[in-house]
Amino acid sequence: MLHHLIAPLVVGGLAGGVAGDPQRRRPVIRNIVKCGIVAKRKIEATGAAVVAETRKLVEEARAEVDQPGTESHN
């Protein structure tokens, strides 16, 4: 149960520490945004790789099933 409180406490502490000083707030927020962008790109790249691999597997399976003398394994 305590682990649910860790993230809000950390974010709150960081926000409170830089809230009074605009010079410190901007780099912190910019870094958070950058991390979000990088994470989104990695997730999209992973998703694209999974889709490409799945398409290859489907094509291989179709080619195998379409061969004469190949029976379904249902």
Steps between C-alpha positions, in 0.01 A plus 500: 500500500786736578646459151195683361600809696866513395451658154270781620738575786800518269319716244361720775843541655655594168219741422523659841875533476491688172166679533646815645782537251408531130865452404493151653144409393550526123785244468317251720177523302694492172678183609170335593356589158813370324479170687136467398584560135783245507278242671223554244745449212637181652149363554402584141819339364437185702140487380609539138755219541235270649258575214771436240599170662136392522446578132806290410368209705158524332658506154715196584200311636290583192779390267534174692125432497473583129759237406348193336471204733503712814213428735364716774597402857165589662 
